[in-house]
Amino acid sequence: MRCSSRGCFAMRERMIGALLLGNNITNIGASALATGIFTAWFGDVGVLYATGVMTVMVVISPRVAKDPSPSTRRTGCRCWWRVR
């Protein structure tokens, strides 16, 4: 299905906006959950632990997810996530 350049641009903008919104909601939810768990386990200092753990998770997890798996390295396909 072909679309005009304006239509494709608008669809991309909406998709990027939806992805960013979903990412923020997920990060906030995970941080709230981690804070609740760590506070239950460690008391008030659990907030600091949860902040440290979630900071590492938010910074490290995109790097791990971005690297291709060994099977895609062998086949040379770097764009396993693209839908054609």
N, C-alpha and C positions, 0 to 999 in steps of 0.2 A: 504494500500500500504506500503510495507516494503522497507526500504532503508538501504544502508550500513551506518556504523557509521560515516565515513568521509563525506558522502553525507548529512546526517542529521546534522552534526556539521556545515557544510558549509551553509546549509539552515538556521540554527539558527543564525549564525553569520550575514548573510545578513538581516534576519528579525530584529534582534536587532539593526543593523546599520540603517535600514530604520526607525525604531521606534524612535531612538535617533535623526536622522536627521529631521524627521517630528515634533518631540517635540521642537527642537530648532527653527525651522522655525515658528511654532505656537507661541512660547514664544516671539520671536523677533517681529513678526507681531502684537501681542497683545500689546506689550510694545510701539511700534511705534504708534499704533492707540490710546492708552491711552494717550501718550504724546501729540499727536495732539489735542485730545479733551480737556485735562486739560490745555494746553497752550491757546486754544481758550477761555476757560472759565475764567482762572485765570491769564493769561499773562505769563511772564517769570517764575514766581514762580510755575506755573503748572508743570514744569519739575520735581521739587522736589516732588510735590503731586503725580504725575504719578509714579515716582520711588518708593515711599512709598507704594502706592496702589498695584502696580504690584509685588513688593517684597512679600507683604503679600499674594497676590493671588497665586503666584508661589510656595510659601512655604506651604500654607494651602490647596489648592485645591487637591494635591495628597493625603493628609490625609483624606479628605472628600470622595474622590472617592474610596479610598481603603476600607473604612468601609462598611460592608454589609448592605443592607437595612433591615428594620424590617421583611419583608417577608422571606428573606433568613436566618435570624436568627432563625425564627420559624421552618423552615424546616431543619436547620442544614447544608445546603449547603454553604460552604465557597468559593467554586470555581465557582461561577456563570459565570465568564468571560471565563472559559476554553471551548475550542471547542474539543469535543471528537470524 
